Every structure is written in C-alpha cells, then in structure tokens.
Amino acid sequence: MSGLMADGWAGWLAWNANGKFMALFLAVLLFLWFGDARRRQGKAGWMLSYTTVFAAFCIFPPTAAVLLRYQTGFYHYEWLWSLVPVTVLLAYGGTLLSDTYIRDGVRGTAREKWRSAGLLVLLAAVLLLSGGLGQSVEGVEITAQRTADVADILDELKKEQQDAGEICLWAPRDILQYTRAVDGDITLLYGRNMWDRYLDGYTYDTYDETEKGLFLWMERLAGQPSSEDIGTWNVREAVSLAQDKGANTVLLPVALPEEELIALEKELGQQARKIDEYYLLVLTER
C-alpha cells in the first residue's frame, strides 16, 4: 500500500507538470463553495459535492492509493481523474463568472463596464495561460525530433542488414520506444511493457529474469542507473544472452568502454559500425 501511496503522490505531481488547469480547477471550486449560495442549489449542488469529494480522493495519497488499487495496475494515475468532471466544473464556473460580470457591466456605469470588460479579458488570459493536461508543445517537438533521429538510425541499420532477413533488435529504450512508430517490420527483443509495467495489467505473459536483466544492463550502459539487481555480466556475456533470446542486431551506446568493444569485436570477428551515438553489431547464427 505504501508503494501505491507513493505512486499516487508522484502521479499528482506529474499530473500538474504540463499545465495549470488543476490550479484553475481548484480556484473554481473555491469560488463556487464560498460565493453566492444560490450557485450550490439543486443539481449544481450535487455536482459540486460529488466533484469536491472525488477530487479530494484523487489528490490525497491514502485515498488515491485505494483508487489505484481498485482500477488495477493496467491504468496510470491520470486515469483516476476520469472520475472527476473537471471540464464540466470549469465550464460551469467560467459561465457563472462571465455572466455575473457581463450583467453587472451592462447594467452599471461606464466605469463598471470597463472594469467588467477588463476582468473578462483577464479571465480569458488566465485560461489561455493555464496550459493543458496533455503533453506540452515542447514535449511534442522533442518527441517528433527524437522519432526523426531514430528513423535515420534505423535507415542506416537496415542498409547494413539488407540480406539478413528479419531483424530482431536489442537496443536502449530510447531507440526501442520509437521503433514501432517508424518501422513495424523490425522485431524487438522486448517492447514497451518492459518499462511501462501497467501494460501488463491483464496478462500473464511476462518477461523472464534474463530478459529483465538485459533491459536493466542496457539501460545502465545508456546512463540510466537502476536500484534493481542487474547482474555482473560483461558485454560479451550480455550480447551472447541477447543472441540466445533471438536478437540478431544490437545497438550499444558509445559509452561502452573501448577495451570492452575491442574484445567484443575480436570475439565476433567483425568491426562495429558507429551510427550516431551507437555501435551497430550484426550477429550471425551460431
């Protein structure tokens, strides 16, 4: 349960990383609760109560942990917010605010009209500056650039493998997570469900310890340390194990020590080709 509580708190922080809509959402909640009591009557009152309760459940780690347990490991934290009518509440609160100021502005003096108009412009600016709850514009651009970089690397890889038949690739996560979007003909030694564990929420077909170890070993070489037990393989042992699992093409980060690369090249009887920030090795059948 403590792990789920930590996931709940981390999820809440990540949920707010790409925009300010949740701050706007909480501000609207306060406006509705502490404003005119008539706004909380009838069905609007029921919606406000429901929204407040489930928003609190999603925010506080203990109740978020219970909800995470309920929805199973297949779903991430952000799916909890499907229980909360965020968009409906924002629309309702925004409508009340704008209606109030427009009505006061139309009926009031010239000074009140200008003040109401200014407040409406300010509200619109706040909404625009709140951002979104999805990937940021910068994130979209980074993803597009990374996909293009991986496409170039795979083009070079396929040129080297023209006569090799089906490619089964073992590479760092930074390559594998974009490979499917670029080329569906390339087989991967393991897929996204190796690092996105929630994808295994409803399956019993999981990876064995060797495959998990190969993933952690490769990520450590790529500069992504892990607290999990990786094993004591050297590069030749790791490549051999990957080949036993079906890999016939390997991309190793250039962080690989030169002496280990030379020993590997000698054992395989080939010279690794450098592609971008990776060494390419083509494994022959044993």
Protein Blocks (a to p, Z undefined) as FASTA:
>chain_A
ZZmmmmmmmmmmmmmmnocklmmmmmmmmmmmmmcfklmgcjllmmmmmmmmmmmmmmmm
klmmmmmmmnopkbcfklmmmmpcfklmmmmmmmmmmmmmmmmmmmmcfklmmmmmmmmm
mmmmmmmmnopabdcfklmmmmmmmmmmmmmmmmmmmmmmmmnopadddddfklmmmmmm
mommbccfbdfklmmmmlmmmccbdcdfklmmmmmmmmmmnopacfbdebjcdfklmmmm
mmmnopabdcddfklcfklmmmmmmmnopacddehjaccdddddZZ
